[in-house]
Amino acid sequence: MGSGRAINNRNFIDFLIMKKKTFGHVSPARWLMLGFMLIVIFALCDLKCGAMNYSWHDLIAAIQHPGATDETTINIMQVRLPMVLMAMMAGSGLAIAGLLLQRVTQNPLACPSLSGIEYGAALSVIISHMLMPQIVRPAAISVAVLGGLLTYFLMQAIVKKIGASTLGITLIGVAFNSLYYSVIQAVLLAFPYHAQAILYDLNGSLHGVTMHDIQFICLPFIALMMAAFLLAKRLDLLDLDEFQANTLGVAIHQYRLFLLGLSILLATLLTSIIGPLLFFGLVIPHLVKPLTHKSYHLMFFCAVFGAAFLLIAEFMTRIVSPQTPPPVGIIMLLMAAPLLLFITRRYVAYDQS
């Protein structure tokens, strides 16, 4: 009985905070294996389940003969497969973008959805569709990326003008986010007939993604992800202050700006396809932090478990409503809300300890 009282909430949270003790007996390779297993399992479930539930025989036959012209193969390979691939790309990319933003700004609450990036890209797409209803998807993606780049350059101009600190960069991002959100609400009020479609896209959705969309963003996505992983071993340099960095001869300011631009491009590119996924880039880095204390491993964990988390959320949309699945962003928020509360309590416990 006494040992049961000793293992209380606070002790468990403190256990999670201590980096050397937290899951230290489990190797990073095993955690990655678990993440890959989740990806494989739920990728297959997403291909199999939906408005039409296919048998495992149908799924295997479609994978073995992707060029077949029967209805089952077409639905699996041309409708569901792009959504699965996009879920893996968006989950891993947005998680890494959130991790980079948190390390650059030294703010544990930084994420693409609170920095104006996601809403900036979404607003660009909405305006382009309003002005040019017949705009093709590659052009809309390009417009969204330009919107993200414009946000990035405006932020850098303001940062350079006022000499903002890392906290100031975060506040500037929140200001941009509020501005874009207000403009989007004004558009919804001005064009009520388009409100339903806009609201659906604003909650993040994988439906309607095609293999052409995947092909269009594949090369820039791979380039950005490769750059992120190549710089992963140097993330610890972000913990240095200006004096320490100058002493070591490290151009820390330029390094921060480069990583900031990398995270913005990555988040903008993915948001242009699926819309904003609020707080996704905030939750995943904090979920995987207890698994390792090495920044290099943390990058891999974000990529793997971010992809798995979004695949699980997409699978839940098909369980909740197979015929008319809700946007994946809504289900993801319902799943992430308890995790956000847990993360908040973990930091409160850490501050009080």
Order of alpha helices (4+ residues) and beta strands (2+ residues): alpha-alpha-alpha-alpha-alpha-alpha-alpha-alpha-alpha-alpha-alpha-alpha-alpha-alpha-alpha-alpha
